[in-house]
Structure formats: structure tokens, C-alpha cells
């Protein structure tokens, strides 16, 4: 399955707890779209979030975010993990 | 140790092999700076690289890249991994 890194740049302050709640909503939503949100990292000071996600395509990954909590990523990149 | 996600946006075409070589150079260089490059992801089509790195500070992480191969990240964000 293709792997993606998405990047959120939020205007508002974000906390780890906020993002944990959104991530739980992703996990509860993703199965119907064949998506698997794997890991995520948050820069609280700069309201920046990176999500690593397996998905059939970028649209499917974005759709899960939109359905789960409405915060679609600003960027999404199809990546391969290096060794 | 603080955790960082850095982002490289390259003008030139990049391959997984290129980045693997640069990453090996990071690994060979990092110990003197107390830095540990953990994982990285590459979008070959868009010449985009994300590196996850433990480092005492952002400067130390950037210094390893500079010494190892000269390709310093365009952005570096101090992050926490979410659960």
C-alpha cells in the first residue's frame, strides 16, 4: 500500500491532547476507506503536525481526516521509507 | 533528548539511493554531536525528504547534515510523537 506523510500547519494553538483526540477519530473512521494512520508528530509551539499514513491514495487519507474531524492536511507527499 | 522532524525540499531530482548514501554519512558523523538520525522518508517524484532525529538541539542536527553531506534541511521542527 502506498505510504504518505502529510503536513498540517494550523493557525490556532494545538495541544498533544487535541491531536490525540483527532487521531482517535481517524482510527475510528479509517477502516471503511482502507486507510491506516500509523504515527504522528506534533510541534505544539508552532502548531505543526506530521502524520504517517498507509492509504490507497492521497484522497482516501484526506477523506478520513475530513470525515473524522475536518482538519485536512495542507500538504500530502507520497513517500518511501529509507533504510 | 529532544526529537525533531526536518524537511528538505530539493531543487534537483533525488533517488532513494542518493538519500541512503547521505543517511549513511549522517550515521558516520552524528556521534560526535550527540545526534541520532532515526528514520527518514523520501518523495522521489517531488524531491522531498523528511528526517526524524534525536538531537540536543536543532543546530546540532543541522550541523551533522552539513558536515556529512552539506544538505542542510530547509525546515526543522521540534516535535513530540503522539500516542
Backbone of each chain as nested JSON, in Angstrom:
{
  "chains": [
    {"id": "A", "residues": [
      {"number": 1, "name": "UNK", "atoms": {"N": [0.868, -1.202, 0.0], "CA": [0.0, 0.0, 0.0], "C": [0.895, 1.24, 0.0]}},
      {"number": 2, "name": "UNK", "atoms": {"N": [0.525, 2.252, -0.755], "CA": [1.329, 3.491, -0.73], "C": [1.389, 4.103, 0.665]}},
      {"number": 3, "name": "UNK", "atoms": {"N": [2.505, 4.749, 0.93], "CA": [2.748, 5.398, 2.213], "C": [2.804, 6.912, 1.961]}},
      {"number": 4, "name": "UNK", "atoms": {"N": [2.221, 7.684, 2.866], "CA": [2.197, 9.136, 2.724], "C": [2.635, 9.806, 4.026]}},
      {"number": 5, "name": "UNK", "atoms": {"N": [3.27, 10.954, 3.875], "CA": [3.486, 11.857, 5.008], "C": [2.647, 13.088, 4.742]}},
      {"number": 6, "name": "UNK", "atoms": {"N": [1.748, 13.41, 5.668], "CA": [1.013, 14.658, 5.488], "C": [1.502, 15.692, 6.494]}},
      {"number": 7, "name": "UNK", "atoms": {"N": [1.271, 16.953, 6.174], "CA": [1.738, 18.076, 6.982], "C": [0.57, 19.03, 7.202]}},
      {"number": 8, "name": "UNK", "atoms": {"N": [0.289, 19.285, 8.477], "CA": [-0.73, 20.274, 8.863], "C": [-0.031, 21.488, 9.45]}},
      {"number": 9, "name": "UNK", "atoms": {"N": [-0.392, 22.662, 8.981], "CA": [0.096, 23.918, 9.562], "C": [-1.133, 24.682, 10.021]}},
      {"number": 10, "name": "UNK", "atoms": {"N": [-1.346, 24.667, 11.332], "CA": [-2.591, 25.214, 11.887], "C": [-2.398, 26.661, 12.302]}},
      {"number": 11, "name": "UNK", "atoms": {"N": [-3.433, 27.452, 12.137], "CA": [-3.376, 28.832, 12.59], "C": [-3.535, 28.939, 14.103]}},
      {"number": 12, "name": "UNK", "atoms": {"N": [-4.304, 28.018, 14.664], "CA": [-4.587, 28.077, 16.103], "C": [-3.62, 27.2, 16.884]}},
      {"number": 13, "name": "UNK", "atoms": {"N": [-3.518, 27.5, 18.146], "CA": [-2.728, 26.715, 19.089], "C": [-3.268, 25.292, 19.135]}},
      {"number": 14, "name": "UNK", "atoms": {"N": [-2.373, 24.335, 19.182], "CA": [-2.783, 22.939, 19.242], "C": [-2.021, 22.257, 20.377]}},
      {"number": 15, "name": "UNK", "atoms": {"N": [-2.68, 21.349, 21.077], "CA": [-2.019, 20.61, 22.156], "C": [-1.922, 19.136, 21.769]}},
      {"number": 16, "name": "UNK", "atoms": {"N": [-1.031, 18.421, 22.442], "CA": [-0.914, 16.977, 22.221], "C": [-2.266, 16.303, 22.444]}},
      {"number": 17, "name": "UNK", "atoms": {"N": [-3.001, 16.755, 23.468], "CA": [-4.313, 16.159, 23.753], "C": [-5.306, 16.387, 22.615]}},
      {"number": 18, "name": "UNK", "atoms": {"N": [-5.304, 17.6, 22.056], "CA": [-6.178, 17.878, 20.905], "C": [-5.894, 16.887, 19.77]}},
      {"number": 19, "name": "UNK", "atoms": {"N": [-4.607, 16.73, 19.486], "CA": [-4.232, 15.895, 18.341], "C": [-4.494, 14.424, 18.639]}},
      {"number": 20, "name": "UNK", "atoms": {"N": [-4.282, 14.032, 19.908], "CA": [-4.584, 12.642, 20.282], "C": [-6.069, 12.345, 20.057]}},
      {"number": 21, "name": "UNK", "atoms": {"N": [-6.915, 13.31, 20.384], "CA": [-8.346, 13.126, 20.161], "C": [-8.688, 13.007, 18.684]}},
      {"number": 22, "name": "UNK", "atoms": {"N": [-8.062, 13.845, 17.877], "CA": [-8.289, 13.789, 16.427], "C": [-7.775, 12.461, 15.859]}},
      {"number": 23, "name": "UNK", "atoms": {"N": [-6.628, 12.012, 16.381], "CA": [-6.051, 10.746, 15.898], "C": [-6.981, 9.569, 16.239]}},
      {"number": 24, "name": "UNK", "atoms": {"N": [-7.559, 9.598, 17.431], "CA": [-8.511, 8.53, 17.791], "C": [-9.698, 8.534, 16.832]}},
      {"number": 25, "name": "UNK", "atoms": {"N": [-10.14, 9.716, 16.454], "CA": [-11.249, 9.816, 15.493], "C": [-10.832, 9.266, 14.127]}},
      {"number": 26, "name": "UNK", "atoms": {"N": [-9.58, 9.528, 13.73], "CA": [-9.069, 8.931, 12.48], "C": [-9.126, 7.403, 12.551]}},
      {"number": 27, "name": "UNK", "atoms": {"N": [-8.643, 6.872, 13.677], "CA": [-8.592, 5.404, 13.809], "C": [-9.988, 4.797, 13.759]}},
      {"number": 28, "name": "UNK", "atoms": {"N": [-10.953, 5.519, 14.29], "CA": [-12.334, 5.016, 14.308], "C": [-13.003, 5.125, 12.935]}},
      {"number": 29, "name": "UNK", "atoms": {"N": [-12.439, 5.931, 12.056], "CA": [-13.055, 6.245, 10.752], "C": [-12.389, 5.509, 9.593]}},
      {"number": 30, "name": "UNK", "atoms": {"N": [-11.111, 5.198, 9.734], "CA": [-10.267, 4.853, 8.592], "C": [-10.606, 3.527, 7.906]}},
      {"number": 31, "name": "UNK", "atoms": {"N": [-11.165, 2.569, 8.651], "CA": [-11.297, 1.214, 8.107], "C": [-12.129, 1.193, 6.823]}},
      {"number": 32, "name": "UNK", "atoms": {"N": [-13.184, 1.971, 6.811], "CA": [-14.076, 1.983, 5.644], "C": [-13.374, 2.48, 4.388]}},
      {"number": 33, "name": "UNK", "atoms": {"N": [-12.262, 3.194, 4.547], "CA": [-11.54, 3.773, 3.413], "C": [-10.243, 3.031, 3.096]}},
      {"number": 34, "name": "UNK", "atoms": {"N": [-9.982, 1.935, 3.818], "CA": [-8.755, 1.166, 3.58], "C": [-7.508, 1.931, 3.958]}},
      {"number": 35, "name": "UNK", "atoms": {"N": [-7.644, 2.812, 4.945], "CA": [-6.552, 3.704, 5.358], "C": [-6.039, 3.269, 6.727]}},
      {"number": 36, "name": "UNK", "atoms": {"N": [-4.743, 3.483, 6.98], "CA": [-4.17, 3.153, 8.284], "C": [-3.216, 4.27, 8.727]}},
      {"number": 37, "name": "UNK", "atoms": {"N": [-3.706, 5.139, 9.6], "CA": [-2.837, 6.182, 10.182], "C": [-1.886, 5.521, 11.168]}},
      {"number": 38, "name": "UNK", "atoms": {"N": [-0.587, 5.632, 10.91], "CA": [0.424, 4.84, 11.619], "C": [1.041, 5.571, 12.804]}},
      {"number": 39, "name": "UNK", "atoms": {"N": [1.582, 6.758, 12.552], "CA": [2.269, 7.517, 13.597], "C": [2.06, 8.996, 13.316]}},
      {"number": 40, "name": "UNK", "atoms": {"N": [2.25, 9.817, 14.332], "CA": [2.184, 11.258, 14.088], "C": [3.065, 11.989, 15.089]}},
      {"number": 41, "name": "UNK", "atoms": {"N": [3.464, 13.19, 14.687], "CA": [4.373, 14.017, 15.48], "C": [3.835, 15.444, 15.478]}},
      {"number": 42, "name": "UNK", "atoms": {"N": [3.957, 16.095, 16.627], "CA": [3.355, 17.414, 16.799], "C": [4.404, 18.396, 17.327]}},
      {"number": 43, "name": "UNK", "atoms": {"N": [4.479, 19.555, 16.71], "CA": [5.222, 20.699, 17.237], "C": [4.172, 21.636, 17.83]}},
      {"number": 44, "name": "UNK", "atoms": {"N": [3.99, 21.538, 19.144], "CA": [2.938, 22.344, 19.803], "C": [3.225, 23.837, 19.665]}},
      {"number": 45, "name": "UNK", "atoms": {"N": [4.491, 24.224, 19.779], "CA": [4.841, 25.652, 19.782], "C": [4.521, 26.311, 18.446]}},
      {"number": 46, "name": "UNK", "atoms": {"N": [4.591, 25.531, 17.38], "CA": [4.376, 26.08, 16.041], "C": [3.129, 25.533, 15.346]}},
      {"number": 47, "name": "UNK", "atoms": {"N": [2.314, 24.773, 16.091], "CA": [1.045, 24.258, 15.561], "C": [1.25, 23.496, 14.245]}},
      {"number": 48, "name": "UNK", "atoms": {"N": [2.232, 22.605, 14.265], "CA": [2.593, 21.832, 13.068], "C": [2.395, 20.347, 13.395]}},
      {"number": 49, "name": "UNK", "atoms": {"N": [1.81, 19.621, 12.481], "CA": [1.578, 18.186, 12.692], "C": [2.006, 17.415, 11.446]}},
      {"number": 50, "name": "UNK", "atoms": {"N": [2.689, 16.311, 11.669], "CA": [3.087, 15.381, 10.605], "C": [2.414, 14.038, 10.885]}},
      {"number": 51, "name": "UNK", "atoms": {"N": [1.729, 13.495, 9.893], "CA": [1.088, 12.181, 10.037], "C": [1.652, 11.227, 8.988]}},
      {"number": 52, "name": "UNK", "atoms": {"N": [2.032, 10.04, 9.43], "CA": [2.472, 8.981, 8.524], "C": [1.304, 8.025, 8.345]}},
      {"number": 53, "name": "UNK", "atoms": {"N": [0.956, 7.75, 7.1], "CA": [-0.295, 7.015, 6.849], "C": [-0.155, 6.109, 5.627]}},
      {"number": 54, "name": "UNK", "atoms": {"N": [-0.614, 4.873, 5.791], "CA": [-0.794, 3.96, 4.663], "C": [-2.172, 4.21, 4.083]}},
      {"number": 55, "name": "UNK", "atoms": {"N": [-2.258, 4.382, 2.775], "CA": [-3.569, 4.644, 2.164], "C": [-3.522, 4.228, 0.705]}},
      {"number": 56, "name": "UNK", "atoms": {"N": [-4.673, 3.875, 0.146], "CA": [-4.699, 3.524, -1.281], "C": [-4.272, 4.708, -2.143]}},
      {"number": 57, "name": "UNK", "atoms": {"N": [-4.608, 5.908, -1.723], "CA": [-4.183, 7.127, -2.431], "C": [-4.347, 8.311, -1.474]}},
      {"number": 58, "name": "UNK", "atoms": {"N": [-3.843, 9.469, -1.899], "CA": [-3.872, 10.65, -1.028], "C": [-5.307, 11.082, -0.722]}},
      {"number": 59, "name": "UNK", "atoms": {"N": [-6.2, 10.947, -1.696], "CA": [-7.593, 11.342, -1.469], "C": [-8.219, 10.548, -0.33]}},
      {"number": 60, "name": "UNK", "atoms": {"N": [-7.926, 9.254, -0.29], "CA": [-8.506, 8.419, 0.771], "C": [-8.011, 8.881, 2.138]}},
      {"number": 61, "name": "UNK", "atoms": {"N": [-6.713, 9.17, 2.231], "CA": [-6.16, 9.648, 3.507], "C": [-6.818, 10.967, 3.912]}},
      {"number": 62, "name": "UNK", "atoms": {"N": [-6.954, 11.878, 2.955], "CA": [-7.583, 13.17, 3.239], "C": [-9.054, 13.012, 3.644]}},
      {"number": 63, "name": "UNK", "atoms": {"N": [-9.722, 12.081, 2.987], "CA": [-11.145, 11.862, 3.287], "C": [-11.344, 11.41, 4.727]}},
      {"number": 64, "name": "UNK", "atoms": {"N": [-10.454, 10.543, 5.213], "CA": [-10.565, 10.097, 6.609], "C": [-10.423, 11.285, 7.555]}},
      {"number": 65, "name": "UNK", "atoms": {"N": [-9.425, 12.137, 7.335], "CA": [-9.267, 13.336, 8.182], "C": [-10.53, 14.213, 8.116]}},
      {"number": 66, "name": "UNK", "atoms": {"N": [-11.059, 14.386, 6.905], "CA": [-12.223, 15.266, 6.738], "C": [-13.438, 14.717, 7.483]}},
      {"number": 67, "name": "UNK", "atoms": {"N": [-13.652, 13.393, 7.329], "CA": [-14.816, 12.765, 7.992], "C": [-14.635, 12.723, 9.502]}},
      {"number": 68, "name": "UNK", "atoms": {"N": [-13.397, 12.478, 9.949], "CA": [-13.164, 12.209, 11.371], "C": [-13.22, 13.491, 12.2]}},
      {"number": 69, "name": "UNK", "atoms": {"N": [-12.629, 14.572, 11.676], "CA": [-12.541, 15.795, 12.49], "C": [-12.465, 17.078, 11.655]}},
      {"number": 70, "name": "UNK", "atoms": {"N": [-12.41, 16.929, 10.34], "CA": [-12.479, 18.109, 9.475], "C": [-11.156, 18.784, 9.19]}},
      {"number": 71, "name": "UNK", "atoms": {"N": [-10.092, 18.348, 9.876], "CA": [-8.79, 19.004, 9.673], "C": [-7.988, 18.261, 8.606]}},
      {"number": 72, "name": "UNK", "atoms": {"N": [-8.172, 18.676, 7.363], "CA": [-7.451, 18.057, 6.248], "C": [-6.04, 18.654, 6.2]}},
      {"number": 73, "name": "UNK", "atoms": {"N": [-5.062, 17.823, 5.837], "CA": [-3.668, 18.285, 5.786], "C": [-3.491, 19.365, 4.719]}},
      {"number": 74, "name": "UNK", "atoms": {"N": [-2.539, 20.251, 4.959], "CA": [-2.199, 21.288, 3.984], "C": [-1.363, 20.725, 2.842]}},
      {"number": 75, "name": "UNK", "atoms": {"N": [-0.589, 19.688, 3.167], "CA": [0.259, 19.044, 2.155], "C": [0.191, 17.544, 2.402]}},
      {"number": 76, "name": "UNK", "atoms": {"N": [0.324, 16.761, 1.33], "CA": [0.482, 15.318, 1.494], "C": [1.437, 14.819, 0.425]}},
      {"number": 77, "name": "UNK", "atoms": {"N": [2.413, 14.024, 0.853], "CA": [3.51, 13.588, -0.008], "C": [3.556, 12.068, 0.001]}},
      {"number": 78, "name": "UNK", "atoms": {"N": [3.625, 11.47, -1.179], "CA": [3.788, 10.013, -1.229], "C": [5.259, 9.685, -1.029]}},
      {"number": 79, "name": "UNK", "atoms": {"N": [5.547, 8.906, -0.016], "CA": [6.935, 8.666, 0.377], "C": [7.249, 7.169, 0.419]}},
      {"number": 80, "name": "UNK", "atoms": {"N": [8.541, 6.9, 0.415], "CA": [9.053, 5.575, 0.756], "C": [9.945, 5.767, 1.974]}},
      {"number": 81, "name": "UNK", "atoms": {"N": [9.917, 4.793, 2.869], "CA": [10.844, 4.903, 3.995], "C": [12.216, 4.412, 3.557]}},
      {"number": 82, "name": "UNK", "atoms": {"N": [13.247, 5.169, 3.923], "CA": [14.617, 4.788, 3.608], "C": [15.158, 3.813, 4.626]}},
      {"number": 83, "name": "UNK", "atoms": {"N": [16.202, 3.112, 4.239], "CA": [16.847, 2.117, 5.126], "C": [18.274, 2.546, 5.382]}}
    ]},
    {"id": "B", "residues": [
      {"number": 1, "name": "UNK", "atoms": {"N": [15.925, 13.283, 25.289], "CA": [16.546, 14.135, 24.253], "C": [15.44, 14.686, 23.36]}},
      {"number": 2, "name": "UNK", "atoms": {"N": [15.53, 15.948, 22.977], "CA": [14.515, 16.491, 22.061], "C": [14.472, 15.729, 20.733]}},
      {"number": 3, "name": "UNK", "atoms": {"N": [13.283, 15.68, 20.168], "CA": [13.037, 14.993, 18.901], "C": [12.673, 16.062, 17.864]}},
      {"number": 4, "name": "UNK", "atoms": {"N": [13.194, 15.892, 16.659], "CA": [12.933, 16.859, 15.59], "C": [12.504, 16.137, 14.314]}},
      {"number": 5, "name": "UNK", "atoms": {"N": [11.643, 16.806, 13.552], "CA": [11.361, 16.383, 12.182], "C": [11.923, 17.471, 11.278]}},
      {"number": 6, "name": "UNK", "atoms": {"N": [12.839, 17.098, 10.387], "CA": [13.295, 18.103, 9.435], "C": [12.718, 17.822, 8.051]}},
      {"number": 7, "name": "UNK", "atoms": {"N": [12.681, 18.851, 7.232], "CA": [12.087, 18.761, 5.897], "C": [13.062, 19.366, 4.893]}},
      {"number": 8, "name": "UNK", "atoms": {"N": [13.418, 18.564, 3.895], "CA": [14.26, 19.023, 2.793], "C": [13.404, 19.13, 1.538]}},
      {"number": 9, "name": "UNK", "atoms": {"N": [13.494, 20.244, 0.86], "CA": [12.829, 20.415, -0.434], "C": [13.933, 20.719, -1.433]}},
      {"number": 10, "name": "UNK", "atoms": {"N": [14.278, 19.726, -2.233], "CA": [15.439, 19.838, -3.115], "C": [15.008, 20.31, -4.494]}},
      {"number": 11, "name": "UNK", "atoms": {"N": [15.861, 21.091, -5.12], "CA": [15.58, 21.531, -6.479], "C": [15.863, 20.427, -7.489]}},
      {"number": 12, "name": "UNK", "atoms": {"N": [16.831, 19.583, -7.165], "CA": [17.243, 18.55, -8.106], "C": [16.546, 17.228, -7.801]}},
      {"number": 13, "name": "UNK", "atoms": {"N": [16.512, 16.391, -8.791], "CA": [15.98, 15.034, -8.677], "C": [16.777, 14.276, -7.614]}},
      {"number": 14, "name": "UNK", "atoms": {"N": [16.076, 13.512, -6.796], "CA": [16.748, 12.734, -5.772], "C": [16.238, 11.284, -5.844]}},
      {"number": 15, "name": "UNK", "atoms": {"N": [17.138, 10.345, -5.607], "CA": [16.73, 8.938, -5.616], "C": [16.877, 8.362, -4.204]}},
      {"number": 16, "name": "UNK", "atoms": {"N": [16.212, 7.243, -3.967], "CA": [16.35, 6.575, -2.664], "C": [17.826, 6.262, -2.4]}},
      {"number": 17, "name": "UNK", "atoms": {"N": [18.549, 5.851, -3.446], "CA": [19.971, 5.521, -3.269], "C": [20.78, 6.745, -2.848]}},
      {"number": 18, "name": "UNK", "atoms": {"N": [20.507, 7.892, -3.469], "CA": [21.198, 9.126, -3.07], "C": [20.999, 9.389, -1.581]}},
      {"number": 19, "name": "UNK", "atoms": {"N": [19.739, 9.286, -1.172], "CA": [19.416, 9.642, 0.213], "C": [19.98, 8.594, 1.175]}},
      {"number": 20, "name": "UNK", "atoms": {"N": [19.968, 7.331, 0.744], "CA": [20.564, 6.285, 1.592], "C": [22.048, 6.572, 1.819]}},
      {"number": 21, "name": "UNK", "atoms": {"N": [22.725, 7.026, 0.794], "CA": [24.146, 7.37, 0.926], "C": [24.356, 8.53, 1.884]}},
      {"number": 22, "name": "UNK", "atoms": {"N": [23.501, 9.54, 1.761], "CA": [23.599, 10.699, 2.656], "C": [23.298, 10.281, 4.099]}},
      {"number": 23, "name": "UNK", "atoms": {"N": [22.317, 9.398, 4.247], "CA": [21.948, 8.942, 5.597], "C": [23.112, 8.162, 6.242]}},
      {"number": 24, "name": "UNK", "atoms": {"N": [23.77, 7.331, 5.441], "CA": [24.937, 6.614, 5.984], "C": [26.005, 7.608, 6.439]}},
      {"number": 25, "name": "UNK", "atoms": {"N": [26.187, 8.664, 5.685], "CA": [27.153, 9.693, 6.081], "C": [26.722, 10.378, 7.385]}},
      {"number": 26, "name": "UNK", "atoms": {"N": [25.418, 10.617, 7.545], "CA": [24.913, 11.16, 8.814], "C": [25.261, 10.224, 9.975]}},
      {"number": 27, "name": "UNK", "atoms": {"N": [25.0, 8.937, 9.763], "CA": [25.238, 7.963, 10.841], "C": [26.715, 7.917, 11.227]}},
      {"number": 28, "name": "UNK", "atoms": {"N": [27.583, 8.089, 10.246], "CA": [29.026, 8.051, 10.498], "C": [29.522, 9.335, 11.177]}},
      {"number": 29, "name": "UNK", "atoms": {"N": [28.731, 10.385, 11.121], "CA": [29.148, 11.71, 11.602], "C": [28.525, 12.079, 12.942]}},
      {"number": 30, "name": "UNK", "atoms": {"N": [27.352, 11.535, 13.227], "CA": [26.484, 12.088, 14.274], "C": [26.996, 11.928, 15.701]}},
      {"number": 31, "name": "UNK", "atoms": {"N": [27.805, 10.894, 15.959], "CA": [28.134, 10.569, 17.353], "C": [28.838, 11.73, 18.059]}},
      {"number": 32, "name": "UNK", "atoms": {"N": [29.715, 12.392, 17.361], "CA": [30.477, 13.491, 17.967], "C": [29.567, 14.64, 18.392]}},
      {"number": 33, "name": "UNK", "atoms": {"N": [28.355, 14.707, 17.829], "CA": [27.432, 15.807, 18.123], "C": [26.272, 15.377, 19.026]}},
      {"number": 34, "name": "UNK", "atoms": {"N": [26.296, 14.129, 19.487], "CA": [25.212, 13.644, 20.353], "C": [23.882, 13.543, 19.637]}},
      {"number": 35, "name": "UNK", "atoms": {"N": [23.949, 13.299, 18.328], "CA": [22.756, 13.281, 17.468], "C": [22.471, 11.843, 17.033]}},
      {"number": 36, "name": "UNK", "atoms": {"N": [21.188, 11.52, 16.842], "CA": [20.818, 10.193, 16.366], "C": [19.717, 10.304, 15.309]}},
      {"number": 37, "name": "UNK", "atoms": {"N": [20.098, 10.216, 14.041], "CA": [19.117, 10.199, 12.943], "C": [18.407, 8.851, 12.97]}},
      {"number": 38, "name": "UNK", "atoms": {"N": [17.089, 8.877, 13.16], "CA": [16.323, 7.671, 13.454], "C": [15.692, 7.045, 12.215]}},
      {"number": 39, "name": "UNK", "atoms": {"N": [14.914, 7.834, 11.484], "CA": [14.188, 7.304, 10.328], "C": [14.09, 8.43, 9.307]}},
      {"number": 40, "name": "UNK", "atoms": {"N": [13.852, 8.056, 8.048], "CA": [13.625, 9.101, 7.044], "C": [12.718, 8.567, 5.947]}},
      {"number": 41, "name": "UNK", "atoms": {"N": [12.057, 9.494, 5.293], "CA": [11.09, 9.184, 4.246], "C": [11.348, 10.111, 3.066]}},
      {"number": 42, "name": "UNK", "atoms": {"N": [11.212, 9.567, 1.87], "CA": [11.562, 10.303, 0.656], "C": [10.404, 10.256, -0.344]}},
      {"number": 43, "name": "UNK", "atoms": {"N": [10.049, 11.418, -0.874], "CA": [9.163, 11.517, -2.026], "C": [10.068, 11.793, -3.224]}},
      {"number": 44, "name": "UNK", "atoms": {"N": [10.386, 10.72, -3.963], "CA": [11.327, 10.871, -5.092], "C": [10.747, 11.786, -6.167]}},
      {"number": 45, "name": "UNK", "atoms": {"N": [9.453, 11.682, -6.427], "CA": [8.841, 12.437, -7.53], "C": [8.909, 13.945, -7.275]}},
      {"number": 46, "name": "UNK", "atoms": {"N": [8.873, 14.325, -6.007], "CA": [8.853, 15.748, -5.663], "C": [10.108, 16.21, -4.915]}},
      {"number": 47, "name": "UNK", "atoms": {"N": [11.124, 15.333, -4.847], "CA": [12.412, 15.701, -4.235], "C": [12.234, 16.258, -2.818]}},
      {"number": 48, "name": "UNK", "atoms": {"N": [11.434, 15.537, -2.035], "CA": [11.112, 15.963, -0.668], "C": [11.62, 14.885, 0.288]}},
      {"number": 49, "name": "UNK", "atoms": {"N": [12.253, 15.302, 1.371], "CA": [12.771, 14.342, 2.353], "C": [12.371, 14.797, 3.753]}},
      {"number": 50, "name": "UNK", "atoms": {"N": [11.932, 13.855, 4.562], "CA": [11.619, 14.079, 5.973], "C": [12.562, 13.209, 6.801]}},
      {"number": 51, "name": "UNK", "atoms": {"N": [13.246, 13.809, 7.776], "CA": [14.135, 13.054, 8.665], "C": [13.669, 13.226, 10.101]}},
      {"number": 52, "name": "UNK", "atoms": {"N": [13.56, 12.113, 10.811], "CA": [13.238, 12.132, 12.237], "C": [14.544, 11.933, 12.997]}},
      {"number": 53, "name": "UNK", "atoms": {"N": [14.827, 12.829, 13.939], "CA": [16.162, 12.829, 14.544], "C": [16.084, 13.246, 16.012]}},
      {"number": 54, "name": "UNK", "atoms": {"N": [16.768, 12.493, 16.845], "CA": [17.013, 12.885, 18.239], "C": [18.259, 13.748, 18.25]}},
      {"number": 55, "name": "UNK", "atoms": {"N": [18.183, 14.906, 18.9], "CA": [19.352, 15.788, 18.938], "C": [19.254, 16.699, 20.15]}},
      {"number": 56, "name": "UNK", "atoms": {"N": [20.39, 17.154, 20.67], "CA": [20.352, 18.085, 21.8], "C": [19.63, 19.382, 21.425]}},
      {"number": 57, "name": "UNK", "atoms": {"N": [19.767, 19.803, 20.184], "CA": [19.052, 20.986, 19.683], "C": [19.08, 20.947, 18.154]}},
      {"number": 58, "name": "UNK", "atoms": {"N": [18.337, 21.863, 17.546], "CA": [18.215, 21.868, 16.084], "C": [19.571, 22.142, 15.416]}},
      {"number": 59, "name": "UNK", "atoms": {"N": [20.36, 23.003, 16.016], "CA": [21.672, 23.316, 15.439], "C": [22.546, 22.079, 15.327]}},
      {"number": 60, "name": "UNK", "atoms": {"N": [22.514, 21.237, 16.365], "CA": [23.339, 20.018, 16.33], "C": [22.896, 19.106, 15.19]}},
      {"number": 61, "name": "UNK", "atoms": {"N": [21.578, 18.961, 15.021], "CA": [21.069, 18.122, 13.927], "C": [21.498, 18.691, 12.572]}},
      {"number": 62, "name": "UNK", "atoms": {"N": [21.369, 20.005, 12.416], "CA": [21.764, 20.651, 11.157], "C": [23.273, 20.521, 10.907]}},
      {"number": 63, "name": "UNK", "atoms": {"N": [24.041, 20.624, 11.973], "CA": [25.496, 20.535, 11.824], "C": [25.916, 19.163, 11.301]}},
      {"number": 64, "name": "UNK", "atoms": {"N": [25.254, 18.116, 11.788], "CA": [25.585, 16.771, 11.281], "C": [25.313, 16.69, 9.78]}},
      {"number": 65, "name": "UNK", "atoms": {"N": [24.161, 17.164, 9.335], "CA": [23.857, 17.152, 7.894], "C": [24.921, 17.951, 7.121]}},
      {"number": 66, "name": "UNK", "atoms": {"N": [25.289, 19.112, 7.667], "CA": [26.243, 19.975, 6.958], "C": [27.599, 19.291, 6.825]}},
      {"number": 67, "name": "UNK", "atoms": {"N": [28.053, 18.69, 7.934], "CA": [29.362, 18.027, 7.93], "C": [29.342, 16.762, 7.07]}},
      {"number": 68, "name": "UNK", "atoms": {"N": [28.229, 16.041, 7.128], "CA": [28.187, 14.715, 6.495], "C": [28.073, 14.818, 4.974]}},
      {"number": 69, "name": "UNK", "atoms": {"N": [27.242, 15.747, 4.488], "CA": [26.997, 15.795, 3.032], "C": [26.614, 17.187, 2.537]}},
      {"number": 70, "name": "UNK", "atoms": {"N": [26.463, 18.132, 3.467], "CA": [26.22, 19.508, 3.039], "C": [24.77, 19.875, 2.804]}},
      {"number": 71, "name": "UNK", "atoms": {"N": [23.878, 18.882, 2.828], "CA": [22.466, 19.179, 2.554], "C": [21.718, 19.439, 3.864]}},
      {"number": 72, "name": "UNK", "atoms": {"N": [21.702, 20.696, 4.271], "CA": [21.004, 21.082, 5.497], "C": [19.511, 21.201, 5.185]}},
      {"number": 73, "name": "UNK", "atoms": {"N": [18.684, 20.82, 6.149], "CA": [17.226, 20.865, 5.943], "C": [16.743, 22.3, 5.75]}},
      {"number": 74, "name": "UNK", "atoms": {"N": [15.664, 22.437, 4.987], "CA": [15.046, 23.753, 4.782], "C": [14.227, 24.169, 5.999]}},
      {"number": 75, "name": "UNK", "atoms": {"N": [13.684, 23.167, 6.692], "CA": [12.889, 23.437, 7.898], "C": [13.262, 22.381, 8.935]}},
      {"number": 76, "name": "UNK", "atoms": {"N": [13.175, 22.747, 10.203], "CA": [13.311, 21.751, 11.264], "C": [12.372, 22.125, 12.4]}},
      {"number": 77, "name": "UNK", "atoms": {"N": [11.605, 21.138, 12.856], "CA": [10.527, 21.363, 13.836], "C": [10.779, 20.464, 15.036]}},
      {"number": 78, "name": "UNK", "atoms": {"N": [10.718, 21.041, 16.225], "CA": [10.834, 20.207, 17.429], "C": [9.48, 19.576, 17.704]}},
      {"number": 79, "name": "UNK", "atoms": {"N": [9.445, 18.268, 17.74], "CA": [8.168, 17.554, 17.826], "C": [8.149, 16.596, 19.009]}},
      {"number": 80, "name": "UNK", "atoms": {"N": [6.936, 16.199, 19.361], "CA": [6.719, 15.067, 20.249], "C": [5.919, 14.055, 19.452]}},
      {"number": 81, "name": "UNK", "atoms": {"N": [6.217, 12.766, 19.674], "CA": [5.394, 11.763, 18.998], "C": [4.103, 11.568, 19.775]}},
      {"number": 82, "name": "UNK", "atoms": {"N": [3.002, 11.531, 19.052], "CA": [1.695, 11.296, 19.672], "C": [1.446, 9.816, 19.887]}},
      {"number": 83, "name": "UNK", "atoms": {"N": [0.517, 9.527, 20.767], "CA": [0.155, 8.13, 21.094], "C": [-1.299, 7.89, 20.72]}}
    ]}
  ]
}
